[in-house]
Amino acid sequence: MEFLTPQGVAFGRCALGSLTLLIILRVRGFSLPKGRKTWLILWIVSLLLNVIPGILFAYAEQRVTSILAGIINACTPLATVIASLIAIRTEKPKSYQLLGLLIGGLGVATVLGIWRGIGSNSGSGVIALLLAISCYGLSFPVIRKYLSPLKLRPEALAAGQVTSGAITLLPLFLINGIAKDQFRLNPILGMLALGIFGSGIAYIWNFRIVELAGGYIASSVTYLTPVVAVFVGAIFLSESVTWFEPVGGAMVLLGAAISQGRLNRLLRIESKA
C-alpha cells in the first residue's frame, strides 16, 4: 500500500477488520467477550497475529518479492509445530516430529537459495518474514490452550482480537502511518479487501477451525499461500520464479506434514485397506 507506512498498513487492516467484525456481532446479536483475563489473552493473540506480523510483513513486502514472501508464509505450520514443542510444550517431541523439522528447515534454506545468498531480496526483509511466521506459529497453540476451552463464539473472539490489535496500533498510526498523500483507487481497494476479508471474516473461520481441529490444521491454510503468490507475482508483477523456490516450498510442506504426523496416519489407513 504505497500511501501507507508498514504501521499504517497494519492499522488499516485491523481497523477495517474490527469494523467488519463488530457489525457482524451486532447483526447476529452476539456480544464481545467479558473478563480481564480473556481480554489479556486476546490482546496477546492480536500481537502475535495482527500487530507484529502486520508491521513485519508490510515492511518485508517492500524488500522481497511477493513469491518469496508467499513461500515463507507457508512455513507457518512448521513454526506452529516448533512453538507447540518448545514454547508451549505439552509433550516430548517424537522422532518423526524432529525429522519433519529437519526437512522443513532444509526446505527454508532451499527456498532462500542459501548457497547463492538471497539474490535481489533484502536480508532484513527475509528476517522480518521469518519473525512474522514465528509469531503466527506461536499464536495457534496459545489460542488452542487458552481461548478454545472458553467455548465463546468465534465471532466474539475474532472481534475482540482484531479490535485489540487496532487499539494497540492506533498510536503508531497517528505518529507515522501515512507515507504520502497520494490516494489511488487500486491501493485503496486492496486495503479494503485485506481488512474486511483477511483481517476480518477470515479470523472467524480461524477460531472455528482451531476449536474443531487444532492449531496444526488451522495453520495449514497457509499451504495455499505460495500457489497464489507465485501466480500473482509471475502474472501481474512480472516476478521470476527460480527452480529452488518451489522445490524448497515442497520440502517445507513435506516437513510440516511429517511433523504433524499426517504421513503416519495416511500409512496406517493404507495398511488397513
C-alpha positions in Angstrom: 0.0 0.0 0.0 2.1 2.8 -1.3 0.3 5.6 0.6 0.8 3.9 4.0 3.8 3.0 6.1 4.1 -0.5 7.5 2.5 0.7 10.7 -0.3 2.3 8.6 -0.9 -0.9 6.7 -1.1 -2.9 9.9 -3.5 -0.4 11.5 -5.7 -0.1 8.4 -6.2 -3.8 8.2 -7.1 -4.1 11.8 -9.4 -1.1 11.8 -11.3 -2.3 8.8 -11.4 -5.9 10.2 -12.6 -4.7 13.5 -15.4 -2.6 12.0 -16.4 -5.6 9.9 -16.5 -8.0 12.8 -18.3 -5.6 15.2 -21.0 -5.1 12.5 -21.3 -8.9 12.2 -21.6 -9.2 16.0 -24.4 -6.5 16.0 -26.3 -8.2 13.2 -26.1 -11.6 14.7 -27.0 -10.4 18.2 -23.7 -11.5 19.9 -21.7 -9.6 22.4 -18.0 -9.1 22.9 -16.1 -11.4 25.4 -16.1 -10.4 29.1 -13.4 -10.7 31.7 -10.0 -9.1 32.1 -8.1 -12.4 31.7 -9.9 -13.2 28.4 -9.1 -9.7 27.0 -5.5 -10.1 28.1 -5.2 -13.3 26.1 -7.0 -11.7 23.1 -4.6 -8.8 23.2 -1.6 -11.2 23.3 -3.1 -13.1 20.3 -3.6 -9.8 18.5 0.1 -9.0 19.0 1.0 -12.4 17.5 -1.5 -12.4 14.6 -2.1 -8.8 13.8 0.3 -6.2 15.3 3.8 -7.6 15.0 3.3 -9.7 11.8 1.2 -6.9 10.2 4.1 -4.5 10.5 6.8 -7.0 9.6 5.0 -8.3 6.5 4.3 -4.8 5.3 8.0 -3.9 5.8 9.2 -7.1 4.2 7.0 -6.8 1.1 8.9 -3.6 0.2 12.2 -5.5 0.2 11.5 -9.0 -1.1 9.4 -10.5 -4.0 5.8 -11.5 -3.3 6.7 -15.0 -4.4 9.4 -15.4 -1.7 7.0 -13.8 0.9 4.3 -16.3 0.0 6.5 -19.3 0.2 8.0 -18.3 3.5 4.4 -17.7 4.8 3.8 -21.4 4.0 6.3 -22.2 6.7 3.7 -21.2 9.3 2.7 -24.9 10.1 6.3 -25.7 10.7 6.6 -22.7 13.1 3.4 -23.9 14.8 5.0 -27.4 15.4 8.1 -25.7 16.9 6.0 -23.5 19.1 3.9 -26.4 20.3 7.0 -28.5 21.1 9.2 -25.7 22.7 7.4 -22.5 23.7 4.1 -24.1 24.9 5.4 -27.6 25.5 2.8 -30.2 26.3 4.6 -33.4 25.4 8.1 -34.6 24.5 9.0 -34.4 20.8 8.7 -37.6 18.8 11.3 -38.8 16.3 9.0 -38.2 13.3 8.5 -34.6 14.5 12.2 -34.0 14.7 12.6 -35.5 11.2 9.9 -33.2 9.9 11.5 -30.2 11.4 14.9 -31.1 9.9 13.3 -31.5 6.4 11.4 -28.3 6.9 14.5 -26.4 7.9 16.3 -27.6 4.9 13.3 -26.5 2.8 13.5 -23.0 4.2 17.2 -22.8 3.3 16.4 -24.1 -0.2 13.7 -21.5 -0.7 16.2 -18.8 0.1 18.8 -20.3 -2.2 21.2 -20.1 0.8 24.1 -21.3 -1.3 23.9 -18.2 -3.5 23.0 -15.6 -0.9 19.4 -14.2 -1.2 19.7 -12.7 -4.6 17.8 -9.4 -5.0 15.9 -9.9 -1.8 16.9 -7.9 1.3 18.3 -9.7 4.3 16.3 -7.5 6.7 13.1 -8.4 4.7 13.8 -12.1 5.0 14.4 -11.8 8.7 11.2 -9.8 9.1 9.3 -12.6 7.3 10.8 -15.3 9.5 10.0 -13.4 12.7 6.4 -12.8 11.4 5.7 -16.5 10.8 7.3 -17.3 14.2 4.6 -15.1 15.7 1.9 -16.9 13.7 3.2 -20.2 14.8 3.1 -19.3 18.5 -0.4 -17.9 18.2 -2.1 -21.2 17.3 -1.1 -23.2 20.4 -2.0 -20.1 22.5 -5.5 -20.0 21.0 -5.9 -23.7 21.4 -4.7 -23.8 25.0 -6.2 -20.6 26.5 -9.2 -19.5 24.3 -10.7 -22.6 22.8 -11.7 -24.0 26.2 -13.8 -20.9 26.9 -16.3 -22.1 24.3 -17.0 -18.5 23.2 -18.5 -17.6 19.8 -15.7 -17.4 17.2 -17.3 -14.1 16.0 -16.8 -12.7 19.5 -13.2 -13.9 19.9 -12.3 -12.6 16.4 -13.8 -9.2 17.1 -12.0 -8.9 20.4 -8.7 -10.0 18.9 -8.8 -7.6 15.9 -10.2 -4.7 17.9 -7.4 -5.1 20.5 -4.9 -5.0 17.6 -6.5 -1.9 16.1 -6.3 -0.1 19.5 -2.7 -1.1 20.0 -1.7 0.1 16.5 -3.6 3.4 16.7 -0.8 5.4 18.4 1.7 4.1 15.8 -0.6 5.1 13.0 -1.1 8.6 14.4 2.7 9.0 14.8 3.8 7.6 11.4 1.0 6.0 9.5 0.8 7.9 6.2 3.7 7.7 3.8 2.4 10.2 1.2 -0.8 11.9 0.5 -1.4 10.1 -2.8 -4.5 8.0 -2.6 -5.2 6.0 -5.7 -8.1 3.6 -6.3 -6.3 0.3 -6.6 -4.3 0.5 -3.4 -7.4 1.6 -1.5 -9.4 -1.3 -2.9 -6.5 -3.6 -2.0 -6.6 -2.3 1.6 -10.3 -2.8 1.8 -10.0 -6.4 0.7 -7.2 -7.1 3.1 -9.0 -5.5 6.0 -12.5 -6.8 5.5 -11.7 -10.3 4.5 -8.1 -11.0 5.5 -8.2 -9.3 8.9 -11.9 -9.6 9.5 -14.0 -12.5 8.3 -11.1 -14.9 8.0 -10.5 -14.8 11.8 -13.9 -16.1 12.5 -13.1 -19.2 10.5 -9.6 -19.3 12.1 -11.1 -19.6 15.6 -13.6 -22.1 14.5 -11.0 -24.3 12.8 -8.7 -24.2 15.8 -11.6 -25.2 18.1 -12.6 -28.1 15.9 -9.4 -29.4 14.5 -6.5 -27.8 16.5 -3.7 -25.4 15.7 -1.8 -27.7 13.3 -4.8 -27.9 10.9 -5.7 -24.3 11.3 -2.1 -23.2 10.4 -2.3 -25.4 7.3 -4.3 -22.9 5.4 -1.0 -21.2 4.6 -0.3 -24.1 2.2 -2.4 -22.2 -0.4 -0.4 -19.0 0.0 2.6 -19.9 -2.2 0.3 -21.0 -5.0 -1.5 -17.7 -5.0 1.8 -15.8 -4.5 3.6 -17.5 -7.4 0.6 -16.9 -9.7 0.1 -13.2 -8.8 3.8 -12.5 -8.7 4.6 -14.1 -12.1 1.5 -12.9 -13.9 0.8 -9.4 -12.5 4.1 -8.3 -11.1 6.4 -10.0 -13.7 8.5 -11.6 -11.0 10.7 -14.5 -12.0 10.4 -17.9 -10.3 13.7 -19.8 -9.6 13.7 -23.6 -9.6 14.7 -23.8 -5.9 11.7 -21.7 -4.6 9.0 -24.3 -5.5 11.3 -27.2 -4.6 12.1 -25.6 -1.2 8.4 -24.9 -0.7 7.6 -28.5 -1.3 10.2 -29.6 1.2 8.7 -27.2 3.8 5.2 -28.7 3.2 6.6 -32.2 3.4 8.4 -31.4 6.7 5.2 -29.9 8.2 3.2 -32.9 7.1 5.7 -35.3 8.7 5.9 -33.2 11.9 2.1 -33.2 12.2 2.0 -37.0 11.9 -0.1 -36.8 8.7 2.0 -39.3 6.8 1.9 -41.7 9.7 -1.9 -41.6 9.7 -2.0 -42.0 5.9 0.2 -45.0 6.1 -1.9 -46.6 8.8 -5.0 -46.0 6.7 -3.4 -47.6 3.7 -2.2 -50.6 5.7 -5.7 -51.3 7.0 -7.1 -51.1 3.5 
